[in-house]
Amino acid sequence: MVTLQKPPVMLITHSILAQAFTTDIGAQALQVVELLLTPWGFIISATAATAVTGALFSRFGTELLGAFVIFLLSMMRSESKYADNTLIGPLEILRAYSRPVAFALMLILALRMIPVNRGNRRMLFVFPIGFLLAYELYYLMMLGLFVDPARSIFGALAVVSVALTVCFGYAKWSQPFDTRPGLIRMFAIAGMCFILVNVTQLFLGYSNAILGGRLAGVSGNAQQLAATCCVFEIIACYYFSASRAGTITRWLAAAAMGTLGLFVLWSGSRTGVICSAVVLITFFRAKVGRLAILTIVGALVFLSLTAVFEESTSLTDRLFYGSDTRSRVWAIAIEEFFRAPIFGSIPSAQEDTLNLAESTYLRSLALLGAMGGMLVFLLVASMAWTAVRVWRASLRYPALTSHADIVISATAFMIVVNAAEGLMMGVLTLFVVFLYFTFAIAAYVLDPANQVDPDQIEDQEFGTESA
């Protein structure tokens, strides 16, 4: 009798899924090393290393690598009882190892960006990038001293790599007269991938995308899905606003907005709905006509998907009938701050306490005390002031308006969402990368070399004058 054996690739797949019980980066790194020691694991890793090396030698290839990292971060889950859904095989493998793969690629990209000619980036030094770095490194230092030294070291490497890659590497491609900013295009590619894999998961495994009656999709949980959608909504708004009427770019951007808006509603996240409204209002604050067109096209996509997924109506019930899930956590954070107002409660924190990050502002006070509160206040204040400066620059130089709108909308979103979510307390996450991205775009707008007469700048990307 002949016994049929599973192909090597299938064995590797089952091995990965069997081991993917933890999202701890150290444990995952060990599992990856064990996999690489197998013959097929070595072949796969060698092939991937060759592809990555080849990509690093071209600008577009390096942008694709960056887009892939952003996409991985949009899938990343944290260890939580609220993130136990299983996706279809390929997506589950990708999500299970999104953290170590994204970490490794970010380190590679950071090394790649070190020799890059950064051009004129003087404006970065007066930006909130310094406050964000100080805030994150202080948080990681406290973690290393009192909780987990390994986590602190990995985190510091990730923080420095993100800042170096985004602000001093990819930002070089947003130099004067470069009308195809690689940073924005990278987020657009990642956003389209995010939409496609979520739609694929819904069609091939609808129930697996739902957690507790809420859409979590391929993200860690429903709240993370909603916040991720808001990030990609800002990018879609940019392409819709900056492209000519009737072009495929504008239609795709509008369709993406409709899909992302529906995801937010299905997530049942009231914070997500509020932040989506903030994104639209701040981005199209002076473009009522374009907002009306976007609303019409987005509504058509919205209604089409609602008709396909008949259960969608029940998914929105939580928006109106859900209970209060914030006030108790906020009250605990305030109590912890008053118990240790100077150094915070992180010296005695447990893993569960660290994960209760329902507000960046309150959790910073609770965990890091007055020092953490001061750093986060300076960060938010500098973000707001930078957005004001960017807005003033856009009034003087209309060619920079679309880029300025990204900064203004992203700043408003991050300030609002962090009142209810602890997104700034992440290390290697989509939202931290998006913050550095926002600072890099702000540098582009405020760079004196870009502030020229709009009649002298021809928009190569969309084929129109930027005036």
CORZI-V255688 format. One record per residue. RES is the residue in three letters. SS is DSSP state (hx for helix, st for strand, lp for the rest). Layout:
res:RES ss:SS
res:RES ss:SS
//
This chain:
res:MET ss:lp
res:VAL ss:lp
res:THR ss:lp
res:LEU ss:lp
res:GLN ss:lp
res:LYS ss:lp
res:PRO ss:lp
res:PRO ss:hx
res:VAL ss:hx
res:MET ss:hx
res:LEU ss:hx
res:ILE ss:hx
res:THR ss:hx
res:HIS ss:hx
res:SER ss:hx
res:ILE ss:hx
res:LEU ss:hx
res:ALA ss:hx
res:GLN ss:hx
res:ALA ss:lp
res:PHE ss:lp
res:THR ss:lp
res:THR ss:lp
res:ASP ss:lp
res:ILE ss:hx
res:GLY ss:hx
res:ALA ss:hx
res:GLN ss:hx
res:ALA ss:hx
res:LEU ss:hx
res:GLN ss:hx
res:VAL ss:hx
res:VAL ss:hx
res:GLU ss:hx
res:LEU ss:hx
res:LEU ss:hx
res:LEU ss:lp
res:THR ss:lp
res:PRO ss:hx
res:TRP ss:hx
res:GLY ss:hx
res:PHE ss:hx
res:ILE ss:hx
res:ILE ss:hx
res:SER ss:hx
res:ALA ss:hx
res:THR ss:hx
res:ALA ss:hx
res:ALA ss:hx
res:THR ss:hx
res:ALA ss:hx
res:VAL ss:hx
res:THR ss:hx
res:GLY ss:hx
res:ALA ss:hx
res:LEU ss:hx
res:PHE ss:lp
res:SER ss:lp
res:ARG ss:hx
res:PHE ss:hx
res:GLY ss:hx
res:THR ss:hx
res:GLU ss:hx
res:LEU ss:hx
res:LEU ss:hx
res:GLY ss:hx
res:ALA ss:hx
res:PHE ss:hx
res:VAL ss:hx
res:ILE ss:hx
res:PHE ss:hx
res:LEU ss:hx
res:LEU ss:hx
res:SER ss:hx
res:MET ss:hx
res:MET ss:lp
res:ARG ss:lp
res:SER ss:lp
res:GLU ss:lp
res:SER ss:lp
res:LYS ss:lp
res:TYR ss:lp
res:ALA ss:lp
res:ASP ss:lp
res:ASN ss:lp
res:THR ss:lp
res:LEU ss:lp
res:ILE ss:lp
res:GLY ss:hx
res:PRO ss:hx
res:LEU ss:hx
res:GLU ss:hx
res:ILE ss:hx
res:LEU ss:hx
res:ARG ss:hx
res:ALA ss:hx
res:TYR ss:lp
res:SER ss:hx
res:ARG ss:hx
res:PRO ss:hx
res:VAL ss:hx
res:ALA ss:hx
res:PHE ss:hx
res:ALA ss:hx
res:LEU ss:hx
res:MET ss:hx
res:LEU ss:hx
res:ILE ss:hx
res:LEU ss:hx
res:ALA ss:hx
res:LEU ss:hx
res:ARG ss:hx
res:MET ss:hx
res:ILE ss:hx
res:PRO ss:lp
res:VAL ss:lp
res:ASN ss:lp
res:ARG ss:lp
res:GLY ss:lp
res:ASN ss:lp
res:ARG ss:lp
res:ARG ss:hx
res:MET ss:hx
res:LEU ss:hx
res:PHE ss:hx
res:VAL ss:hx
res:PHE ss:lp
res:PRO ss:lp
res:ILE ss:hx
res:GLY ss:hx
res:PHE ss:hx
res:LEU ss:hx
res:LEU ss:hx
res:ALA ss:hx
res:TYR ss:hx
res:GLU ss:hx
res:LEU ss:hx
res:TYR ss:hx
res:TYR ss:hx
res:LEU ss:hx
res:MET ss:hx
res:MET ss:hx
res:LEU ss:hx
res:GLY ss:hx
res:LEU ss:hx
res:PHE ss:hx
res:VAL ss:lp
res:ASP ss:lp
res:PRO ss:hx
res:ALA ss:hx
res:ARG ss:hx
res:SER ss:hx
res:ILE ss:hx
res:PHE ss:hx
res:GLY ss:hx
res:ALA ss:hx
res:LEU ss:hx
res:ALA ss:hx
res:VAL ss:hx
res:VAL ss:hx
res:SER ss:hx
res:VAL ss:hx
res:ALA ss:hx
res:LEU ss:hx
res:THR ss:hx
res:VAL ss:hx
res:CYS ss:hx
res:PHE ss:hx
res:GLY ss:lp
res:TYR ss:hx
res:ALA ss:hx
res:LYS ss:hx
res:TRP ss:hx
res:SER ss:hx
res:GLN ss:lp
res:PRO ss:lp
res:PHE ss:lp
res:ASP ss:lp
res:THR ss:lp
res:ARG ss:lp
res:PRO ss:lp
res:GLY ss:hx
res:LEU ss:hx
res:ILE ss:hx
res:ARG ss:hx
res:MET ss:hx
res:PHE ss:hx
res:ALA ss:hx
res:ILE ss:hx
res:ALA ss:hx
res:GLY ss:hx
res:MET ss:hx
res:CYS ss:hx
res:PHE ss:hx
res:ILE ss:hx
res:LEU ss:hx
res:VAL ss:hx
res:ASN ss:hx
res:VAL ss:hx
res:THR ss:hx
res:GLN ss:hx
res:LEU ss:hx
res:PHE ss:hx
res:LEU ss:hx
res:GLY ss:lp
res:TYR ss:hx
res:SER ss:hx
res:ASN ss:hx
res:ALA ss:hx
res:ILE ss:st
res:LEU ss:st
res:GLY ss:lp
res:GLY ss:lp
res:ARG ss:st
res:LEU ss:st
res:ALA ss:lp
res:GLY ss:lp
res:VAL ss:lp
res:SER ss:lp
res:GLY ss:lp
res:ASN ss:lp
res:ALA ss:hx
res:GLN ss:hx
res:GLN ss:hx
res:LEU ss:hx
res:ALA ss:hx
res:ALA ss:hx
res:THR ss:hx
res:CYS ss:hx
res:CYS ss:hx
res:VAL ss:hx
res:PHE ss:hx
res:GLU ss:hx
res:ILE ss:hx
res:ILE ss:hx
res:ALA ss:hx
res:CYS ss:hx
res:TYR ss:hx
res:TYR ss:hx
res:PHE ss:hx
res:SER ss:hx
res:ALA ss:hx
res:SER ss:lp
res:ARG ss:lp
res:ALA ss:lp
res:GLY ss:lp
res:THR ss:lp
res:ILE ss:hx
res:THR ss:hx
res:ARG ss:hx
res:TRP ss:hx
res:LEU ss:hx
res:ALA ss:hx
res:ALA ss:hx
res:ALA ss:hx
res:ALA ss:hx
res:MET ss:hx
res:GLY ss:hx
res:THR ss:hx
res:LEU ss:hx
res:GLY ss:hx
res:LEU ss:hx
res:PHE ss:hx
res:VAL ss:hx
res:LEU ss:hx
res:TRP ss:hx
res:SER ss:hx
res:GLY ss:lp
res:SER ss:lp
res:ARG ss:hx
res:THR ss:hx
res:GLY ss:hx
res:VAL ss:hx
res:ILE ss:hx
res:CYS ss:hx
res:SER ss:hx
res:ALA ss:hx
res:VAL ss:hx
res:VAL ss:hx
res:LEU ss:hx
res:ILE ss:hx
res:THR ss:hx
res:PHE ss:hx
res:PHE ss:lp
res:ARG ss:lp
res:ALA ss:lp
res:LYS ss:lp
res:VAL ss:hx
res:GLY ss:hx
res:ARG ss:hx
res:LEU ss:hx
res:ALA ss:hx
res:ILE ss:hx
res:LEU ss:hx
res:THR ss:hx
res:ILE ss:hx
res:VAL ss:hx
res:GLY ss:hx
res:ALA ss:hx
res:LEU ss:hx
res:VAL ss:hx
res:PHE ss:hx
res:LEU ss:hx
res:SER ss:hx
res:LEU ss:hx
res:THR ss:hx
res:ALA ss:hx
res:VAL ss:hx
res:PHE ss:lp
res:GLU ss:lp
res:GLU ss:lp
res:SER ss:hx
res:THR ss:hx
res:SER ss:hx
res:LEU ss:hx
res:THR ss:lp
res:ASP ss:lp
res:ARG ss:hx
res:LEU ss:hx
res:PHE ss:hx
res:TYR ss:hx
res:GLY ss:lp
res:SER ss:lp
res:ASP ss:lp
res:THR ss:lp
res:ARG ss:lp
res:SER ss:hx
res:ARG ss:hx
res:VAL ss:hx
res:TRP ss:hx
res:ALA ss:hx
res:ILE ss:hx
res:ALA ss:hx
res:ILE ss:hx
res:GLU ss:hx
res:GLU ss:hx
res:PHE ss:hx
res:PHE ss:hx
res:ARG ss:hx
res:ALA ss:lp
res:PRO ss:lp
res:ILE ss:lp
res:PHE ss:lp
res:GLY ss:lp
res:SER ss:lp
res:ILE ss:hx
res:PRO ss:hx
res:SER ss:hx
res:ALA ss:lp
res:GLN ss:lp
res:GLU ss:hx
res:ASP ss:hx
res:THR ss:hx
res:LEU ss:hx
res:ASN ss:hx
res:LEU ss:lp
res:ALA ss:lp
res:GLU ss:lp
res:SER ss:lp
res:THR ss:hx
res:TYR ss:hx
res:LEU ss:hx
res:ARG ss:hx
res:SER ss:hx
res:LEU ss:hx
res:ALA ss:hx
res:LEU ss:hx
res:LEU ss:hx
res:GLY ss:hx
res:ALA ss:hx
res:MET ss:hx
res:GLY ss:hx
res:GLY ss:hx
res:MET ss:hx
res:LEU ss:hx
res:VAL ss:hx
res:PHE ss:hx
res:LEU ss:hx
res:LEU ss:hx
res:VAL ss:hx
res:ALA ss:hx
res:SER ss:hx
res:MET ss:hx
res:ALA ss:hx
res:TRP ss:hx
res:THR ss:hx
res:ALA ss:hx
res:VAL ss:hx
res:ARG ss:hx
res:VAL ss:hx
res:TRP ss:hx
res:ARG ss:hx
res:ALA ss:hx
res:SER ss:hx
res:LEU ss:hx
res:ARG ss:hx
res:TYR ss:lp
res:PRO ss:hx
res:ALA ss:hx
res:LEU ss:hx
res:THR ss:hx
res:SER ss:hx
res:HIS ss:hx
res:ALA ss:hx
res:ASP ss:hx
res:ILE ss:hx
res:VAL ss:hx
res:ILE ss:hx
res:SER ss:hx
res:ALA ss:hx
res:THR ss:hx
res:ALA ss:hx
res:PHE ss:hx
res:MET ss:hx
res:ILE ss:hx
res:VAL ss:hx
res:VAL ss:hx
res:ASN ss:lp
res:ALA ss:lp
res:ALA ss:lp
res:GLU ss:lp
res:GLY ss:lp
res:LEU ss:hx
res:MET ss:hx
res:MET ss:hx
res:GLY ss:lp
res:VAL ss:lp
res:LEU ss:lp
res:THR ss:lp
res:LEU ss:hx
res:PHE ss:hx
res:VAL ss:hx
res:VAL ss:hx
res:PHE ss:hx
res:LEU ss:hx
res:TYR ss:hx
res:PHE ss:hx
res:THR ss:hx
res:PHE ss:hx
res:ALA ss:hx
res:ILE ss:hx
res:ALA ss:hx
res:ALA ss:hx
res:TYR ss:hx
res:VAL ss:hx
res:LEU ss:hx
res:ASP ss:lp
res:PRO ss:hx
res:ALA ss:hx
res:ASN ss:hx
res:GLN ss:lp
res:VAL ss:lp
res:ASP ss:lp
res:PRO ss:hx
res:ASP ss:hx
res:GLN ss:hx
res:ILE ss:lp
res:GLU ss:st
res:ASP ss:st
res:GLN ss:lp
res:GLU ss:lp
res:PHE ss:lp
res:GLY ss:lp
res:THR ss:st
res:GLU ss:st
res:SER ss:lp
res:ALA ss:lp
//
